[in-house]
């Protein structure tokens, strides 16, 4: 029974003299390999050179700030609810007087943790967030030997000055 | 006094030459490993070792250092003496072959006691080629002992393969060389080289390659088999025998096996260039010799030989990364049914031609 039309019968006829002395075949092979000397190398020397990310790449999470540098997150919990891997934990707190320059809304996240070992980088948290407070950047998850390292606290997630500038300049994190 | 009549300078000269040759063998073998990886990389559109030093030039040091610091394991059920003797023998025989190869022409130094001629050959023995054959056949004992004493089925199979392959191809190798020796009439490598003087002599090319192309072809193929190199690397055929005869070896004992293989490659290239490609001879060497001092001329000759040797080493590498491995029956068929008859035919034709046309 033939499953596809691509099947080719193997040629089992005895080798001709030209094939038996192997030399023409060796010359042909050498021609191919020699041709590769001048081809472009496929290697990317990674830490020095990087390949551009695709526009839909989803890397490490960042907690965003507004134009005045205030945290956008209101600890509503929608991201934790949307998370299929249940990687997000948070605790809410009320904004006190005199903290208006730190938090934009009256409620904020006192604790905000993402367990990166659970996270599947699906980006649902970014979609669920009503305040545009969490988004996925273009940073690759760094590796580590200890488990504790992978539970990212709020301090690890909050956007840095550098990222702010880059985001302002390129529109991407 | 007998002691006083010893030519001390002669001994110092030879010891220095031996040291230089052995160190050069080590250096070239070390950089052959680097070159092999670069060649492999280039043929596969990669860039190869590039991290250790510029262009990865310190890679051989890193590899060697790594091997030195690996744990040394001697299998419990192995025959310990032979297990240790194996790589040592392989290395010693690899280094011994270089003794009869003429690396360059003699040069003269004028000293207080007169003009002194310095030879760039450790020993000019009149059976040079036979010596090389003898030592190369001893080399297989290193593989045999190592594979056999490891008490491992794969190693034993591999050692048997290596031995039978070596015996089969040494026959064809010897026969192909006899045709060349009929032309030269001498077994001394120095004579063989001096007969290939220059490039053009008496209206024909002087290098043996142009006189005996078939013998060269047979010899080259047999060299691949003797070196256990792809496409004839049956003894270490990964897909069938894991790692072959050095499966149980670790640390520097493994390193010696791998390293000696590269030294063998270097020496084989030197023998190939000496016997077939005129050794240190190059076109217009007489004009060069009259223009420069004899010391510099010797240096030029040595570099010419080295260029030929490196060319052959590169050729070995290109072949390795081009061809797939032969099957074992194909290998023996090619040896016994292909190369030996071809070498015999070449021998008969050469004999006939010498008898009827050059019989003076």
HADDOCK unambig.tbl for C-alpha pairs under 7 A between the chains (distance, minus, plus):
assign (segid A and resid 29 and name CA) (segid B and resid 322 and name CA) 5.96 0.50 0.50
assign (segid A and resid 30 and name CA) (segid B and resid 322 and name CA) 6.13 0.50 0.50
assign (segid A and resid 33 and name CA) (segid B and resid 43 and name CA) 5.59 0.50 0.50
assign (segid A and resid 33 and name CA) (segid B and resid 322 and name CA) 6.24 0.50 0.50
assign (segid A and resid 36 and name CA) (segid B and resid 42 and name CA) 6.90 0.50 0.50
assign (segid A and resid 36 and name CA) (segid B and resid 43 and name CA) 5.24 0.50 0.50
assign (segid A and resid 36 and name CA) (segid B and resid 45 and name CA) 6.48 0.50 0.50
assign (segid A and resid 37 and name CA) (segid B and resid 42 and name CA) 5.61 0.50 0.50
assign (segid A and resid 37 and name CA) (segid B and resid 43 and name CA) 5.82 0.50 0.50
assign (segid A and resid 39 and name CA) (segid B and resid 45 and name CA) 6.62 0.50 0.50
assign (segid A and resid 40 and name CA) (segid B and resid 45 and name CA) 6.67 0.50 0.50
assign (segid A and resid 41 and name CA) (segid B and resid 45 and name CA) 4.62 0.50 0.50
assign (segid A and resid 41 and name CA) (segid B and resid 46 and name CA) 5.23 0.50 0.50
assign (segid A and resid 41 and name CA) (segid B and resid 47 and name CA) 6.56 0.50 0.50
assign (segid A and resid 42 and name CA) (segid B and resid 45 and name CA) 5.92 0.50 0.50
assign (segid A and resid 42 and name CA) (segid B and resid 46 and name CA) 5.93 0.50 0.50
assign (segid A and resid 43 and name CA) (segid B and resid 46 and name CA) 5.49 0.50 0.50
assign (segid A and resid 43 and name CA) (segid B and resid 47 and name CA) 6.48 0.50 0.50
